[in-house]
């Protein structure tokens, strides 16, 4: 089943954009040719300036994990995190058919 990876980055300094943009383009270009990659979209937050979300959809979580942990990607990601001054945040999601699953247990 396809999985969607939500990637959150916050750009605090508009001057870093010119240094960050080529790295992001490189990550996206390389991801697009990885086995299992399906699609991605980037969103700019309207009510929280500088926050960006990337929704990246992969055939299997294993496909994403291979790309996520590849030396090529990790080298670029280290540069991104260094420029941002913080770690990029990742969340993993899968589609739910028919609403909330029966095993749903709210946190106490």
Backbone as a printed PyTorch tensor [residue, N CA C, xyz], in Angstrom:
tensor([[[  0.8430,  -1.1720,   0.0000],
         [  0.0000,   0.0000,   0.0000],
         [  0.8970,   1.2470,   0.0000]],

        [[  0.5110,   2.2350,  -0.7540],
         [  1.2870,   3.4750,  -0.8590],
         [  1.3690,   4.1790,   0.5010]],

        [[  2.4740,   4.8650,   0.7170],
         [  2.6640,   5.6480,   1.9300],
         [  3.0070,   7.0780,   1.5380]],

        [[  2.6200,   8.0060,   2.3950],
         [  2.9580,   9.4060,   2.1760],
         [  3.8660,   9.8580,   3.2980]],

        [[  4.9600,  10.4760,   2.9120],
         [  5.9140,  11.0180,   3.8590],
         [  5.6950,  12.5210,   3.9000]],

        [[  5.4660,  13.0580,   5.0990],
         [  5.3190,  14.4970,   5.2750],
         [  6.6490,  15.0180,   5.8110]],

        [[  7.2290,  15.9500,   5.0880],
         [  8.5200,  16.5220,   5.4450],
         [  8.2790,  17.9920,   5.7800]],

        [[  8.7130,  18.4070,   6.9680],
         [  8.4950,  19.7910,   7.4080],
         [  9.8380,  20.4920,   7.5500]],

        [[  9.9280,  21.6450,   6.9190],
         [ 11.1250,  22.4770,   7.0440],
         [ 10.6910,  23.9070,   7.3180]],

        [[ 11.4520,  24.5830,   8.1870],
         [ 11.1730,  25.9800,   8.4920],
         [ 12.3930,  26.8070,   8.1130]],

        [[ 12.1640,  27.7880,   7.2560],
         [ 13.2330,  28.6770,   6.8140],
         [ 13.0690,  29.9830,   7.5780]],

        [[ 14.0150,  30.2410,   8.4600],
         [ 13.9150,  31.3990,   9.3500],
         [ 14.5310,  32.6570,   8.7620]],

        [[ 15.3660,  32.4950,   7.7660],
         [ 16.1200,  33.6240,   7.2200],
         [ 15.9490,  33.6350,   5.6990]],

        [[ 15.3560,  34.6730,   5.1720],
         [ 15.1010,  34.7240,   3.7270],
         [ 16.3870,  34.7120,   2.9050]],

        [[ 17.5070,  35.0710,   3.5250],
         [ 18.7690,  35.0820,   2.8000],
         [ 19.3290,  33.6750,   2.5820]],

        [[ 18.8790,  32.7130,   3.3730],
         [ 19.3650,  31.3460,   3.2000],
         [ 18.6770,  30.6340,   2.0370]],

        [[ 17.5890,  31.2050,   1.5420],
         [ 16.8300,  30.5650,   0.4660],
         [ 17.7110,  30.3140,  -0.7540]],

        [[ 18.5430,  31.2770,  -1.1240],
         [ 19.3730,  31.1110,  -2.3240],
         [ 20.3860,  29.9800,  -2.1570]],

        [[ 20.7970,  29.6960,  -0.9230],
         [ 21.7290,  28.5960,  -0.6800],
         [ 20.9920,  27.2750,  -0.5120]],

        [[ 19.7570,  27.3390,  -0.0080],
         [ 18.9710,  26.1440,   0.2470],
         [ 18.3040,  25.5980,  -1.0190]],

        [[ 17.8260,  26.4810,  -1.8780],
         [ 17.0540,  26.0670,  -3.0570],
         [ 17.7650,  25.0290,  -3.9220]],

        [[ 19.0440,  25.1890,  -4.2580],
         [ 19.6960,  24.1730,  -5.0900],
         [ 19.7550,  22.7960,  -4.4210]],

        [[ 19.8780,  22.7690,  -3.1020],
         [ 19.9070,  21.4900,  -2.3930],
         [ 18.5490,  20.8000,  -2.4520]],

        [[ 17.4850,  21.5830,  -2.2910],
         [ 16.1310,  21.0280,  -2.3520],
         [ 15.8300,  20.5150,  -3.7570]],

        [[ 16.2200,  21.2820,  -4.7670],
         [ 16.0210,  20.8440,  -6.1560],
         [ 16.7730,  19.5420,  -6.4020]],

        [[ 17.9780,  19.4490,  -5.8790],
         [ 18.7770,  18.2370,  -6.0410],
         [ 18.0960,  17.0440,  -5.3590]],

        [[ 17.6050,  17.2330,  -4.1360],
         [ 16.9020,  16.1510,  -3.4420],
         [ 15.6720,  15.6910,  -4.2210]],

        [[ 14.8880,  16.6500,  -4.6990],
         [ 13.6650,  16.3020,  -5.4410],
         [ 13.9870,  15.5860,  -6.7400]],

        [[ 14.9920,  16.0520,  -7.4550],
         [ 15.3620,  15.4390,  -8.7340],
         [ 15.8450,  14.0070,  -8.5300]],

        [[ 16.6540,  13.8130,  -7.5090],
         [ 17.1640,  12.4700,  -7.2320],
         [ 16.0680,  11.5420,  -6.7220]],

        [[ 15.1690,  12.0620,  -5.8950],
         [ 14.0700,  11.2420,  -5.3700],
         [ 13.1650,  10.7550,  -6.4970]],

        [[ 12.9240,  11.6110,  -7.4730],
         [ 11.9840,  11.2960,  -8.5540],
         [ 12.3910,  10.0870,  -9.3860]],

        [[ 13.6550,   9.7170,  -9.3510],
         [ 14.1090,   8.5680, -10.1460],
         [ 14.3810,   7.3360,  -9.2790]],

        [[ 14.0090,   7.4080,  -7.9960],
         [ 14.2200,   6.2700,  -7.1020],
         [ 13.1170,   5.2350,  -7.3030]],

        [[ 13.4670,   3.9480,  -7.1710],
         [ 12.4350,   2.9030,  -7.2480],
         [ 11.3690,   3.1240,  -6.1790]],

        [[ 10.1160,   3.0580,  -6.5850],
         [  9.0020,   3.2020,  -5.6580],
         [  8.4840,   4.6190,  -5.4930]],

        [[  9.2010,   5.6140,  -6.0090],
         [  8.7240,   6.9900,  -5.9140],
         [  7.4940,   7.1580,  -6.8010]],

        [[  6.4490,   7.8050,  -6.2670],
         [  5.2320,   8.0320,  -7.0420],
         [  5.0400,   9.5080,  -7.3710]],

        [[  5.0480,  10.3660,  -6.3570],
         [  4.7940,  11.7760,  -6.6000],
         [  5.1950,  12.6010,  -5.3820]],

        [[  5.2590,  13.9240,  -5.5690],
         [  5.4470,  14.8140,  -4.4320],
         [  4.8390,  16.1710,  -4.7310]],

        [[  4.5550,  16.8900,  -3.6570],
         [  4.0210,  18.2500,  -3.7280],
         [  4.6330,  19.0400,  -2.5960]],

        [[  4.8670,  20.3300,  -2.8370],
         [  5.3900,  21.2010,  -1.7960],
         [  4.3700,  22.2830,  -1.4980]],

        [[  4.1730,  22.5520,  -0.2040],
         [  3.2110,  23.5420,   0.2490],
         [  3.9080,  24.5940,   1.0960]],

        [[  3.5080,  25.8300,   0.9210],
         [  3.9840,  26.9400,   1.7390],
         [  2.8610,  27.3180,   2.6980]],

        [[  3.1650,  27.3880,   3.9690],
         [  2.1600,  27.6990,   4.9910],
         [  1.6790,  29.1470,   4.8430]],

        [[  0.3790,  29.3390,   4.8700],
         [ -0.1930,  30.6730,   4.7250],
         [ -0.2190,  31.4570,   6.0250]],

        [[ -0.2540,  30.7600,   7.1560],
         [ -0.3440,  31.4710,   8.4330],
         [  0.8650,  31.2350,   9.3430]],

        [[  1.9470,  30.7160,   8.7870],
         [  3.1780,  30.5420,   9.5690],
         [  4.3570,  30.7120,   8.6040]],

        [[  4.7500,  31.9350,   8.4480],
         [  5.7690,  32.3180,   7.4750],
         [  7.0400,  31.4790,   7.6080]],

        [[  7.5120,  31.0150,   6.4700],
         [  8.7600,  30.2640,   6.4330],
         [  8.6050,  28.7700,   6.5990]],

        [[  7.3930,  28.2950,   6.8680],
         [  7.1890,  26.8500,   7.0360],
         [  6.7470,  26.2240,   5.7190]],

        [[  7.3740,  25.0990,   5.3880],
         [  7.0680,  24.3790,   4.1590],
         [  6.8280,  22.9140,   4.4810]],

        [[  5.8270,  22.3220,   3.8150],
         [  5.5540,  20.8940,   3.9280],
         [  5.7080,  20.2630,   2.5560]],

        [[  6.3540,  19.1270,   2.5370],
         [  6.4840,  18.3480,   1.3150],
         [  5.7360,  17.0500,   1.5470]],

        [[  4.8270,  16.7220,   0.6510],
         [  4.1200,  15.4440,   0.6970],
         [  4.7120,  14.5730,  -0.4010]],

        [[  5.3950,  13.5410,  -0.0060],
         [  6.0820,  12.6510,  -0.9270],
         [  5.4420,  11.2760,  -0.8280]],

        [[  4.9340,  10.7440,  -1.9350],
         [  4.2310,   9.4710,  -1.9190],
         [  5.0860,   8.3910,  -2.5790]],

        [[  5.1540,   7.2640,  -1.8870],
         [  5.9920,   6.1390,  -2.3040],
         [  5.1540,   4.8720,  -2.3440]],

        [[  5.5400,   3.9610,  -3.2030],
         [  4.8160,   2.6910,  -3.3450],
         [  4.8090,   1.9260,  -2.0200]],

        [[  5.9740,   1.8050,  -1.3970],
         [  6.1140,   1.0970,  -0.1280],
         [  6.9900,   1.9000,   0.8200]],

        [[  6.7770,   1.7460,   2.1090],
         [  7.6250,   2.3980,   3.1010],
         [  9.0850,   1.9580,   2.9220]],

        [[  9.2930,   0.7210,   2.5250],
         [ 10.6500,   0.2220,   2.3000],
         [ 11.3460,   1.0120,   1.1870]],

        [[ 10.5890,   1.4090,   0.1660],
         [ 11.1640,   2.2100,  -0.9260],
         [ 11.6640,   3.5460,  -0.3760]],

        [[ 10.8240,   4.2010,   0.4330],
         [ 11.2270,   5.4680,   1.0520],
         [ 12.4550,   5.2690,   1.9360]],

        [[ 12.4300,   4.2250,   2.7580],
         [ 13.5320,   3.9910,   3.6870],
         [ 14.8580,   3.7820,   2.9630]],

        [[ 14.8260,   3.1020,   1.8330],
         [ 16.0640,   2.9290,   1.0500],
         [ 16.5950,   4.2850,   0.6060]],

        [[ 15.7180,   5.1280,   0.1180],
         [ 16.1230,   6.4630,  -0.3160],
         [ 16.5350,   7.3140,   0.8870]],

        [[ 15.7300,   7.2850,   1.9500],
         [ 15.9970,   8.0880,   3.1490],
         [ 17.3870,   7.8110,   3.7170]],

        [[ 17.7940,   6.5590,   3.7070],
         [ 19.0560,   6.1630,   4.3340],
         [ 20.2010,   6.0040,   3.3500]],

        [[ 19.9880,   6.3900,   2.1040],
         [ 21.0750,   6.2940,   1.1240],
         [ 22.1460,   7.3440,   1.4430]],

        [[ 23.3810,   7.0000,   1.2030],
         [ 24.4850,   7.9310,   1.4570],
         [ 24.3150,   9.2220,   0.6620]],

        [[ 23.8740,   9.0910,  -0.5870],
         [ 23.6960,  10.2500,  -1.4620],
         [ 22.7130,  11.2460,  -0.8440]],

        [[ 21.5680,  10.7430,  -0.3940],
         [ 20.5550,  11.6110,   0.1910],
         [ 21.0160,  12.1820,   1.5250]],

        [[ 21.5950,  11.3450,   2.3580],
         [ 22.0030,  11.7970,   3.6890],
         [ 23.0540,  12.9050,   3.6090]],

        [[ 23.9340,  12.8390,   2.6060],
         [ 24.9510,  13.8900,   2.4530],
         [ 24.3010,  15.2370,   2.1410]],

        [[ 23.3050,  15.2340,   1.2730],
         [ 22.5980,  16.4730,   0.9290],
         [ 21.7600,  16.9410,   2.1160]],

        [[ 21.0860,  15.9920,   2.7810],
         [ 20.2290,  16.3390,   3.9140],
         [ 21.0250,  16.9750,   5.0490]],

        [[ 22.2280,  16.5140,   5.2730],
         [ 23.0720,  17.1280,   6.3100],
         [ 23.3230,  18.6090,   5.9930]],

        [[ 23.5440,  18.9050,   4.7180],
         [ 23.7520,  20.3010,   4.3100],
         [ 22.4900,  21.1290,   4.5320]],

        [[ 21.3270,  20.5500,   4.2180],
         [ 20.0510,  21.2390,   4.4200],
         [ 19.8540,  21.5470,   5.8970]],

        [[ 20.0320,  20.5330,   6.7450],
         [ 19.8330,  20.7230,   8.1790],
         [ 20.8210,  21.7370,   8.7480]],

        [[ 22.0400,  21.7200,   8.2430],
         [ 23.0410,  22.6800,   8.7090],
         [ 22.6240,  24.1090,   8.3670]],

        [[ 22.1260,  24.3060,   7.1480],
         [ 21.6620,  25.6370,   6.7500],
         [ 20.4610,  26.0890,   7.5820]],

        [[ 19.5320,  25.1580,   7.8300],
         [ 18.3280,  25.4870,   8.5890],
         [ 18.6170,  25.6760,  10.0730]],

        [[ 19.6850,  25.0710,  10.5430],
         [ 20.0070,  25.1460,  11.9610],
         [ 19.1520,  24.2270,  12.8120]],

        [[ 18.4800,  23.2710,  12.1820],
         [ 17.6630,  22.2860,  12.8980],
         [ 17.4360,  21.0750,  12.0120]],

        [[ 17.0310,  19.9890,  12.6370],
         [ 16.7440,  18.7620,  11.9070],
         [ 15.4110,  18.8850,  11.1680]],

        [[ 15.3750,  18.3640,   9.9710],
         [ 14.1310,  18.2740,   9.2160],
         [ 13.2320,  17.2510,   9.9090]],

        [[ 11.9290,  17.5330,   9.9570],
         [ 10.9740,  16.6480,  10.6190],
         [ 10.2700,  15.7930,   9.5630]],

        [[ 10.1660,  14.4970,   9.8470],
         [  9.5130,  13.5420,   8.9510],
         [  8.3790,  12.8480,   9.6990]],

        [[  7.2500,  12.6440,   9.0010],
         [  6.1380,  11.8590,   9.5240],
         [  5.6830,  10.9270,   8.4030]],

        [[  5.2620,   9.7250,   8.7950],
         [  4.8890,   8.6980,   7.8330],
         [  3.4020,   8.3850,   7.9620]],

        [[  2.7000,   8.3790,   6.8290],
         [  1.2570,   8.1570,   6.8280],
         [  0.8730,   7.1240,   5.7710]],

        [[ -0.2000,   6.3780,   6.0910],
         [ -0.7840,   5.4770,   5.1070],
         [ -2.2690,   5.7870,   5.0220]],

        [[ -2.8670,   5.5400,   3.8640],
         [ -4.2960,   5.8420,   3.7330],
         [ -5.1390,   4.8970,   4.5900]],

        [[ -6.2570,   5.4160,   5.0770],
         [ -7.2170,   4.6080,   5.8270],
         [ -8.4880,   4.5470,   4.9990]],

        [[ -8.9440,   3.3500,   4.7610],
         [-10.1680,   3.1670,   3.9930],
         [-11.3280,   3.0190,   4.9760]],

        [[-12.3420,   3.8300,   4.8070],
         [-13.5350,   3.7030,   5.6370],
         [-13.4850,   4.4510,   6.9580]],

        [[-12.5850,   5.3980,   7.0970],
         [-12.5720,   6.1940,   8.3190],
         [-11.5680,   5.7240,   9.3420]],

        [[-11.8640,   5.9750,  10.6030],
         [-10.9540,   5.6510,  11.7050],
         [-10.9240,   4.1340,  11.9100]],

        [[ -9.7300,   3.5500,  11.9910],
         [ -9.6510,   2.0920,  12.1610],
         [-10.1620,   1.6570,  13.5380]],

        [[-10.6790,   0.4340,  13.6430],
         [-11.2330,  -0.0390,  14.9190],
         [-10.1950,  -0.1140,  16.0340]],

        [[ -8.9040,  -0.2040,  15.7140],
         [ -7.8620,  -0.3090,  16.7340],
         [ -7.4780,   1.0540,  17.2950]],

        [[ -8.1210,   2.1030,  16.8740],
         [ -7.7790,   3.4490,  17.3270],
         [ -7.8920,   3.5520,  18.8340]],

        [[ -6.7880,   4.0170,  19.4500],
         [ -6.7760,   4.2240,  20.9020],
         [ -6.2140,   5.6250,  21.1510]],

        [[ -7.0600,   6.5260,  21.6130],
         [ -6.5540,   7.8760,  21.9010],
         [ -5.5190,   7.8260,  23.0240]],

        [[ -4.5770,   8.7620,  22.9610],
         [ -3.5710,   8.8500,  24.0220],
         [ -4.2320,   9.2720,  25.3280]],

        [[ -3.7660,   8.7060,  26.4100],
         [ -4.3360,   9.0320,  27.7210],
         [ -3.7990,  10.3350,  28.2410]]])
